[in-house]
Amino acid sequence: MDLVKKRLQEVGSPRAELLKKMVREHGGKVIQEVTLDQVVSGMKGIVALLTDSSKLDPAEGIRFRGHSIPELRSRLPKINEDGEPLPEGLFYLMLIGELPEKSQVDYISKEWARRAQGIPSHVFDVINALPKSSHPMIQFNTAILAMSTESHFRRAYMDGMDKKDYWDPMYEGVMDLISRLPIIAAYIYRRVFFNDDHIDMDPSLDWAGNLAHMMGYESEEVKRLMRLYMVLHADHEGGNVSAHTTHLVGTALSNPYYSFAAGMNGLAGPLHGMANQEVMMWLERLIKEIGTADPTREQIKAYAIATLEKGRVIPGYGHAVLRKTDPRFSEQLDFANKYIPDAPLIKLVRTIYEVVPEVLLSTGKVKNPWPNVDAISGSLLSSYGIKEYPIYTVLFGVSRALGVLSSLIWDRIYGMGLERPTSHTLEWYMDKVNFKA
Ligand code: CMX
């Protein structure tokens, strides 16, 4: 048996039993009261999800199964000692809850390289039927849906499988899907930006290294960046739009392809994953309007204020949960300072970081004026030669699969129920809070 699946079975059953027992004994206990503010502000802070893969602390940032990003950068297995961790290791950690050995990570690399071979040809036909001018996220999400013809879960469900075994075909589908995403992403990249000049995968490479290779980047530097990028974007607890949507759709027992495609449609929004592209467009306009790639703090301040006066957001800044600089930003800046400290875009990102928080604070309404993951990721990719902004959200999506799909398997292990919160009319709320018009 697949060694990851075997370990998952060993750790999964006792945790599922634990949850069942706790609900039996404490199911009626009140966790939290909900305010009207929370209902209309997008359910912020409402505790209503169970996600083990990662937890976001507003002041500290993300921890994956209890481990901070700096810890993971030093403790997860790598190819080279001075390199970045392999995302395969983070997947193992999020799925199993234990730091993997290098041999387990190598096993996943090989397993994904094997499973990646099976993409049916109609998936590429579907991509090719879309105009090249359609956004890469449209092509990516369509391809994910097109791959659902291969769903083990759908077949097992139709064959009448016992629901306690659903996690098994879900695991199979998730492993297939994750293994194939780099091929799909690279195919779209080479289709749109390199005139369909495609590059075959190299089964001897790791998952992220292969993505860089198939996109056309052979240097060890870009592969190292891609491994870091794939680790940093993988998960951000359960309530963000892409994670929550994947989970929500999965509770209808939709297969992993349907569920993940739904999550990716959420990632494509400019307030979520598409912010990485928005940041680059904001920087491009800034450079054009000010007339220099090395603007002063005063010039940046004036440009940021003008953005707010037009009723627009400053992309890459702010967060629904975080209340400090996103460690995913800091870790990328650390990487840039180490390897490309003089890159013009990185210098610009640093100066913006000195100016924008103060501008946002002065509005008096922005709860978190600090940069998030998207404030630097595009500048880093661009400084390494990956300058085609529309592919950035696709890369985010490839990485995000690791977290949301490991959680989707756990949803089936836990037997999570159909998600179905209650809605009410405006009049109901008026009555509830005793408000007279
Ligand atoms: N620029 C301008 N205004 C901002 C702002 C920003 N970067 N961040 C928040 N605000 C505004 C909000 O639009 C809101 O204004 P209104 O009251 O007029 O509606 C007000 O400040 C309060 O918002 P908040 O509670 O601080 O933030 P939210 O939880 O509502 O939204 C987020 C969070 C990320 C959508 C918001 O900060 C934002 O729009 N940032 C820019 C887009 C971005 O970078 N998104 C990426 C997030 C990370 C990711 O998912 O990838």
Residues whose N, C-alpha, C, O or C-beta is under 5 A from the ligand:
A	BS01	CMX	P270 L271 H272 G273 A275 R312 V313 I314 P315 G316 Y317 G318 H319 A320 K365 V366 K367 N368 N372
